Amino acid sequence: MTATNAEPLRAQRPVLHFTPPEGWMNDPNGLVCFAGEYHLFYQYYPHDRVWGPMHWGHAVSRDLVHWEHLPLALIPDEAGMCFSGSAIVDWHDTSGLFGGRPGLLAFYTVHRQAEDDPADYVQEQCLAYSQDRGRSWQKYAGNPVIASPGFKDFRDPKVIWHAPSRRWVMALACGQAIQLHVSDDLLSWRLASTFGEGQGAHTDGPWECPDLFELPVEGAAEDAPATRWVLVVGVCAGEQDDFGSFTQYFVGDFDGERFHNENPAERVLLMDEGRDFYAVQSWSDLPAEDGRRLAIAWLNNWLYANQIPESGWRGAMSFPRELSLVGTPEGIRMRQTFAVELLGSSERRSVPVATVPSEFGPGEHRLVEAGSATAHGRLALELRPDTVIALDLQQGRQFSLRLSHDGARLHLEHRRDGRNGDAAFDRHYPHRLGRELPTGGAVTLEWLIDHGSLELFLDGGRLSLTHLSFADPDQRPVVLRVEAGACRVIDARYHRL
Ligand code: FRU
């Protein structure tokens, strides 16, 4: 059965998106690859389906598709709750915690609040270590490694190795800025610089969950450097803000101490323009021969995260994505696609689609007759001038996607509707977006639907739209409706997953 606008939305376990066994989940934490396993820790409150005292939940995977749940990694104690952070492999036992062997270190924020007033809290950076491939964790006796400087919002340490300066770097969210700390031994840290004032997007809320990494640039000018540094920042919703929490990024240079934004300070670059892509983090320590930068985000928005439909568990992660940088007329921008593991042996799963290439005139055209509730699709379209099309990627009436081409520009419009009877959810969940694409009449779409979400990349992955979406799309067709003009479908693929 398909949800209509009038029916309350229901939660159903996704197939390919990570969810906790039960209870509440928010941010991905401590993403690290070690001994052939991808580790995924996460902000977890196992005892209820709303946010509560934060633990680190834990799972591992060898293929980014199948996850094995492991026991809780970090549990709150008298020091406080265990907020977000990162993990790394200490390959050469720089910390001295591993008796000369490699081991895993997790950096997290301790959050300690006054008993009578949750708004009165202290945050400090702490360390935990594991000598057994992440199966058990000890909190470091010398915690905190960075004490509170007196700012309230001081959290989410992301630790990376900076090879040119041969030092460890920690990016930390501090109010509406990112502090960069450096260390030789992973235990004592020195503040090197602060980035953020007057840069990018600010709301009434704090900046959160930074990430910092270097990527090669495809299509870079010959006289320009071959790589750039990317600083990713979560922007928490202000109370008055209708969009809610979102993820921005900066492109530039990092010398081991300072990040320099190469775009105009006021330019806002969004990693995702949907409503439900937050607290993104990338994996540390992928094998060098892999060479990818893989990231995962929490599929949610703080505006309504505690009120989304649930059935014993609440919260899901995005499917892991591969990030890259590409030169464009406006500057260097991020591009995203699904980690190749998504398709695995895709031939087996490929489903017949309408014959392409072919041109479609006004009317409804079924590109795929009967889709599956969990599926991946790809389309390359060319809209003739004065064409308007609508695409139903199996989401039915609760989600609409329209593209129009006026001869010069391509305009995208999409709408999400739905309610579940909770006032905050019903008010904030419906969404409209109108946006121009710099592509003329030609455009590509790639998407993944699963129970509870739609992840959509347009324009070769330059525009990412990630949304919670609770329709039950089983057996629905993928439909192209040409409302005016004509549309050529150059390529169409569909995989049942
Ligand atoms: C982001 C965040 C982090 C914090 C965690 C608490 O979603 O607010 O800044 O560490 O969630 O659960």
Boltz pocket constraint, residues with backbone or C-beta under 6 A from the ligand:
constraints:
  - pocket:
      binder: B
      contacts: [[A, 26], [A, 27], [A, 43], [A, 54], [A, 83], [A, 84], [A, 85], [A, 109], [A, 155], [A, 156], [A, 207], [A, 208], [A, 209], [A, 234], [A, 279]]
      max_distance: 6.0
